[in-house]
């Protein structure tokens, strides 16, 4: 499923990172991937890829707090 964004489309499988102003200490050490991108929602579900974790942590986060790993800015259209 794809999630329409102002400057692109965010879809399941996209690699993202939390913007620096929203990161906790150590957040920049791990990769994250979108695992759920519901229609008409300002949030997506992301999974943090941590080597050695059998069940990686997930979190629902506003897309305005994310940026694509390729550097693309994301913004919500309503």
C-alpha positions in Angstrom: 0.0 0.0 0.0 1.2 3.5 -0.9 0.8 6.6 1.2 0.6 9.8 -0.8 2.9 12.6 0.3 3.5 16.1 -0.9 6.9 15.5 -2.5 6.6 11.8 -3.2 5.0 8.5 -2.2 5.8 6.6 1.0 5.1 2.9 0.7 5.7 -0.3 2.5 9.4 -1.3 2.2 10.7 2.3 1.9 13.8 3.0 4.1 13.4 6.0 6.3 15.2 7.8 9.2 13.8 10.0 11.9 14.7 13.6 11.4 17.5 14.8 13.7 15.3 17.2 15.7 13.0 14.2 16.6 15.7 11.6 17.3 16.6 10.1 20.7 20.2 9.4 21.5 21.5 6.6 19.3 18.6 6.7 16.8 21.0 7.5 13.9 22.8 4.1 14.3 19.9 2.0 13.0 18.0 1.6 9.7 14.3 1.8 9.6 11.8 0.5 7.1 8.1 1.3 6.6 5.9 -1.8 7.3 2.5 -0.2 7.2 1.3 2.9 5.4 -2.5 3.3 5.9 -4.5 5.6 3.6 -5.8 8.9 5.1 -3.4 8.7 8.1 -0.7 11.1 9.1 1.3 8.2 10.6 3.1 5.1 9.4 4.4 2.0 11.2 8.1 1.6 11.0 10.4 -1.2 12.0 13.9 -0.6 13.4 16.4 -3.0 11.9 18.7 -4.0 14.8 21.2 -6.9 14.1 20.6 -9.8 16.4 17.0 -8.9 17.4 14.6 -11.7 16.7 11.6 -9.3 17.1 12.7 -5.8 16.0 11.0 -2.9 17.6 8.2 -1.1 15.8 6.6 2.3 16.3 3.9 4.4 14.8 5.2 7.8 13.8 4.0 10.9 12.0 5.4 11.1 8.5 6.4 14.7 9.1 9.1 13.4 11.5 10.6 11.2 8.9 12.9 11.6 5.9 13.7 9.0 3.2 17.1 7.5 3.3 17.5 8.9 -0.2 17.0 12.3 1.3 13.5 13.0 0.0 11.4 15.2 2.2 8.0 13.9 3.1 4.9 16.0 3.8 1.3 15.1 4.2 -1.5 16.2 1.9 -5.1 16.3 3.3 
